[in-house]
Amino acid sequence: MTADGLPPFTDRVDGAALVRDGVVAWAEVLAEAASTMDRGRQVAADEACPLPAVVVADRQTLGRGRRAARWWQPPGSLAASLVVDGDAGRLIGRPRPTWSLACGVAVAESLRHLEPGVEAVVRWPNDVEVGGRKLAGILVEAAANGRAVFGIGVNTCGSLHEAPAGLRSRLVTIPDLIGRFLPRHRLLADLVPRLLDVLVAIHDDPAALAERYRPLCSLTGSFVRVYHDGDARGGICRGITADGELVLETERGRETFRSGSLTPPGGEWRGDE
């Protein structure tokens, strides 16, 4: 690590180039942020800011996930929040629960496109993993005026050995998989247009999500237990519906789950290591 705690390589995101190349309309690259999601919400509230807009941080100190979980990743990895206007452009539509799944598809497709040796798959509802270990996390929050903020964290550098002890068995990084880092700028340049394309596709044809998700689903055919509102239900995963619901073949028959977690209550990492 260098004196500022970042990896000893140059992997800078060029915000001006992202705008110049038409990837986004506005970009901000920060040396450090508590959470790019917090800054993304500020950007979303500014109606004068052109969209889509992206906030990137070299280091994120208080990244967050669903259910009050914390998000850890090696410093210098991709930590970004993308702000989109659901009512603009090609009628993408207002933010929907399926958007986190759409983002997972876009992330997995981008990783496979840029690094064919990284066999990324999507784990319902909001993770991207390889070999059962988490490589990327996604958090989507609705903001004012039909806007949404996509929080995207991808372990593009570092190693699982740098992680807190309680996370080392759960995650993986790009260098762990292929022996080299994935440049963040390159990933963003591929990911942002891909994500916007997926959002438009599922607005035009709701069945497109399940079709695009199907070859990337990490759970199909395996036993899954879903935790929701104090209840736990287990069954064999049969993919997702067009509305993004998880489909399980349970002892009661085929059941669908619109929300829930695959992590037992209390199993989330809270950043206490």
C-alpha positions as CSV (number, residue, x, y, z in Angstrom):
1,M,0.0,0.0,0.0
2,T,1.1,3.6,-0.6
3,A,1.1,6.3,2.1
4,D,-2.5,7.1,1.4
5,G,-3.5,3.4,1.9
6,L,-4.2,2.8,-1.8
7,P,-2.8,0.0,-3.9
8,P,0.7,0.6,-5.4
9,F,-0.6,1.0,-8.9
10,T,-2.3,3.8,-10.9
11,D,-5.9,3.0,-11.5
12,R,-7.5,6.4,-11.7
13,V,-11.0,7.0,-13.0
14,D,-11.0,10.0,-15.4
15,G,-14.3,11.7,-14.8
16,A,-13.8,14.2,-17.6
17,A,-13.2,11.4,-20.0
18,L,-16.4,9.6,-18.9
19,V,-18.4,12.7,-19.8
20,R,-16.5,13.4,-23.0
21,D,-17.1,9.9,-24.2
22,G,-20.8,10.0,-23.4
23,V,-20.7,7.4,-20.7
24,V,-22.4,9.8,-18.3
25,A,-23.4,13.5,-18.3
26,W,-21.7,14.4,-15.1
27,A,-19.0,12.7,-13.0
28,E,-17.3,13.3,-9.7
29,V,-14.2,11.4,-8.5
30,L,-13.4,11.6,-4.8
31,A,-10.3,10.5,-2.9
32,E,-12.5,9.3,-0.1
33,A,-16.1,9.2,0.9
34,A,-18.0,7.7,3.8
35,S,-20.6,6.4,1.3
36,T,-20.9,7.2,-2.4
37,M,-24.7,6.5,-1.9
38,D,-24.9,9.5,0.4
39,R,-23.2,11.7,-2.1
40,G,-25.4,10.2,-4.9
41,R,-28.5,11.1,-3.0
42,Q,-27.3,14.7,-2.8
43,V,-26.7,14.7,-6.6
44,A,-30.1,13.2,-7.2
45,A,-31.7,16.1,-5.2
46,D,-30.0,18.7,-7.4
47,E,-32.4,19.1,-10.4
48,A,-29.8,21.2,-12.2
49,C,-27.3,18.3,-12.3
50,P,-27.4,16.6,-15.7
51,L,-28.1,12.8,-15.6
52,P,-26.9,10.1,-15.7
53,A,-24.3,11.1,-13.1
54,V,-21.7,9.1,-11.3
55,V,-19.9,9.5,-8.1
56,V,-16.7,7.4,-7.6
57,A,-14.5,7.1,-4.5
58,D,-11.0,5.8,-4.3
59,R,-11.8,4.8,-0.8
60,Q,-15.2,4.2,0.9
61,T,-15.1,4.1,4.7
62,L,-18.8,3.5,5.5
63,G,-20.2,1.6,2.6
64,R,-23.6,0.0,3.3
65,G,-25.8,-2.8,2.0
66,R,-29.3,-4.1,2.6
67,R,-30.8,-4.6,6.1
68,A,-28.2,-2.3,7.8
69,A,-25.3,-4.5,6.7
70,R,-21.9,-2.9,6.1
71,W,-20.0,-3.3,2.8
72,W,-16.2,-3.8,2.9
73,Q,-14.0,-3.9,-0.1
74,P,-10.2,-3.3,-0.7
75,P,-9.2,0.3,-1.0
76,G,-8.9,1.3,-4.7
77,S,-11.7,-1.1,-5.8
78,L,-14.7,0.3,-7.7
79,A,-17.0,2.1,-5.3
80,A,-19.5,4.1,-7.3
81,S,-23.1,5.4,-7.3
82,L,-24.9,6.1,-10.5
83,V,-27.8,8.5,-10.5
84,V,-30.5,8.0,-13.2
85,D,-33.7,9.7,-14.1
86,G,-36.4,7.1,-14.5
87,D,-38.8,9.6,-16.2
88,A,-36.3,10.8,-18.8
89,G,-35.0,9.6,-22.1
90,R,-36.6,6.4,-23.5
91,L,-39.3,6.1,-20.8
92,I,-37.2,3.8,-18.5
93,G,-40.0,4.2,-15.9
94,R,-40.0,5.0,-12.2
95,P,-37.6,3.0,-10.0
96,R,-38.8,-0.6,-9.5
97,P,-37.7,-3.6,-7.3
98,T,-36.4,-5.3,-10.4
99,W,-33.8,-2.6,-10.9
100,S,-31.3,-4.3,-8.4
101,L,-31.6,-7.5,-10.4
102,A,-31.1,-5.6,-13.7
103,C,-28.0,-4.0,-12.2
104,G,-26.7,-7.4,-11.1
105,V,-27.2,-8.7,-14.7
106,A,-25.3,-5.7,-16.1
107,V,-22.4,-6.1,-13.7
108,A,-22.1,-9.8,-14.3
109,E,-22.3,-9.3,-18.1
110,S,-19.7,-6.6,-18.0
111,L,-17.2,-8.6,-16.0
112,R,-17.6,-11.6,-18.3
113,H,-17.2,-9.4,-21.3
114,L,-14.1,-7.6,-20.0
115,E,-12.5,-10.6,-18.3
116,P,-13.8,-13.9,-19.8
117,G,-11.9,-15.8,-17.1
118,V,-14.2,-14.3,-14.5
119,E,-17.3,-16.4,-14.5
120,A,-19.5,-14.0,-12.7
121,V,-23.1,-15.0,-11.7
122,V,-26.0,-13.2,-10.0
123,R,-27.2,-14.2,-6.6
124,W,-30.7,-13.0,-5.8
125,P,-31.5,-10.3,-4.8
126,N,-28.4,-8.1,-5.1
127,D,-25.0,-9.8,-5.2
128,V,-22.6,-10.9,-8.0
129,E,-20.4,-13.8,-7.1
130,V,-17.9,-16.3,-8.4
131,G,-17.6,-19.8,-7.0
132,G,-20.0,-19.0,-4.2
133,R,-18.0,-16.0,-3.0
134,K,-19.2,-12.4,-3.3
135,L,-17.4,-10.3,-5.9
136,A,-19.8,-7.3,-6.1
137,G,-22.6,-5.8,-4.2
138,I,-25.5,-3.7,-5.3
139,L,-27.8,-1.3,-3.5
140,V,-30.6,0.6,-5.3
141,E,-32.5,3.4,-3.6
142,A,-35.3,5.6,-4.9
143,A,-34.7,9.3,-4.7
144,A,-36.8,12.4,-5.4
145,N,-38.5,13.2,-8.7
146,G,-38.5,9.7,-10.0
147,R,-34.7,9.4,-9.8
148,A,-32.8,6.4,-8.5
149,V,-29.3,5.8,-7.1
150,F,-27.5,2.6,-8.0
151,G,-24.7,1.8,-5.5
152,I,-22.2,-0.5,-7.1
153,G,-19.2,-2.0,-5.3
154,V,-16.9,-4.4,-7.2
155,N,-13.7,-5.9,-5.8
156,T,-11.6,-4.9,-8.7
157,C,-8.3,-5.0,-6.8
158,G,-6.8,-6.3,-3.6
159,S,-7.2,-9.8,-2.1
160,L,-9.6,-11.6,0.2
161,H,-6.7,-11.9,2.7
162,E,-7.0,-8.1,3.3
163,A,-10.6,-8.5,4.5
164,P,-11.8,-8.6,8.1
165,A,-11.5,-12.2,9.4
166,G,-15.3,-12.7,9.4
167,L,-15.5,-12.0,5.7
168,R,-12.6,-13.9,4.2
169,S,-14.6,-17.0,3.6
170,R,-17.4,-15.0,1.9
171,L,-15.7,-12.8,-0.7
172,V,-13.3,-12.9,-3.6
173,T,-11.5,-10.2,-5.7
174,I,-10.5,-9.9,-9.3
175,P,-6.8,-10.4,-8.6
176,D,-7.7,-13.5,-6.5
177,L,-9.3,-14.9,-9.7
178,I,-7.0,-13.9,-12.5
179,G,-3.9,-12.5,-10.9
180,R,-4.3,-8.9,-11.9
181,F,-6.6,-5.9,-11.2
182,L,-9.4,-4.7,-13.5
183,P,-9.2,-1.0,-14.2
184,R,-12.2,0.8,-12.8
185,H,-12.5,3.3,-15.6
186,R,-12.6,0.4,-18.1
187,L,-15.3,-1.3,-16.1
188,L,-17.4,1.8,-15.7
189,A,-17.2,2.6,-19.4
190,D,-18.7,-0.8,-20.2
191,L,-21.1,-1.1,-17.3
192,V,-23.0,2.2,-17.3
193,P,-24.3,2.0,-20.9
194,R,-25.0,-1.7,-20.4
195,L,-27.1,-1.0,-17.3
196,L,-29.1,1.7,-19.0
197,D,-29.7,-0.7,-21.9
198,V,-31.0,-3.4,-19.5
199,L,-33.4,-0.9,-17.9
200,V,-34.8,0.2,-21.2
201,A,-35.1,-3.5,-22.3
202,I,-37.1,-4.5,-19.3
203,H,-39.3,-1.5,-19.6
204,D,-40.1,-2.3,-23.2
205,D,-40.5,-6.0,-22.5
206,P,-40.8,-7.2,-18.8
207,A,-40.0,-10.8,-19.8
208,A,-36.5,-9.6,-20.9
209,L,-35.2,-9.5,-17.3
210,A,-35.9,-13.2,-16.6
211,E,-34.4,-14.1,-20.0
212,R,-31.2,-12.2,-19.4
213,Y,-31.0,-13.3,-15.8
214,R,-31.5,-17.0,-16.5
215,P,-28.0,-17.9,-17.8
216,L,-26.4,-15.9,-14.9
217,C,-28.5,-17.2,-12.0
218,S,-26.2,-18.8,-9.3
219,L,-29.1,-20.5,-7.5
220,T,-31.1,-22.4,-10.1
221,G,-31.4,-26.1,-9.2
222,S,-29.9,-25.6,-5.7
223,F,-31.6,-25.6,-2.3
224,V,-32.3,-22.1,-1.0
225,R,-33.7,-20.8,2.2
226,V,-35.3,-17.4,2.2
227,Y,-35.7,-15.3,5.4
228,H,-38.5,-12.7,5.4
229,D,-40.5,-11.1,8.3
230,G,-39.4,-13.6,10.9
231,D,-40.2,-16.6,8.6
232,A,-37.9,-19.0,6.8
233,R,-38.9,-21.0,3.8
234,G,-36.7,-23.5,1.9
235,G,-36.9,-25.1,-1.5
236,I,-35.2,-25.7,-4.8
237,C,-34.6,-22.6,-6.8
238,R,-36.3,-22.4,-10.2
239,G,-35.1,-18.9,-11.2
240,I,-37.1,-15.7,-11.1
241,T,-40.3,-14.4,-12.5
242,A,-40.7,-11.5,-14.9
243,D,-41.3,-9.3,-11.9
244,G,-38.0,-10.4,-10.3
245,E,-39.6,-12.7,-7.7
246,L,-37.5,-15.7,-6.6
247,V,-39.2,-19.0,-7.5
248,L,-38.8,-22.0,-5.1
249,E,-40.2,-25.5,-5.4
250,T,-41.1,-26.1,-1.7
251,E,-42.9,-28.8,0.1
252,R,-46.1,-26.7,-0.4
253,G,-45.5,-26.5,-4.1
254,R,-44.1,-23.6,-6.2
255,E,-43.8,-20.4,-4.3
256,T,-42.5,-16.9,-5.2
257,F,-40.8,-14.4,-3.0
258,R,-40.8,-10.7,-3.9
259,S,-38.4,-9.7,-1.1
260,G,-36.3,-11.3,1.6
261,S,-32.7,-12.4,2.3
262,L,-30.7,-15.5,1.9
263,T,-28.6,-14.6,4.9
264,P,-30.0,-15.7,8.3
265,P,-31.0,-12.8,10.6
266,G,-28.0,-11.6,12.4
267,G,-25.6,-13.1,9.8
268,E,-25.0,-9.8,8.1
269,W,-21.6,-8.2,8.6
270,R,-21.9,-5.1,10.7
271,G,-18.4,-3.8,10.5
272,D,-17.4,-4.8,14.0
273,E,-14.1,-6.4,13.0
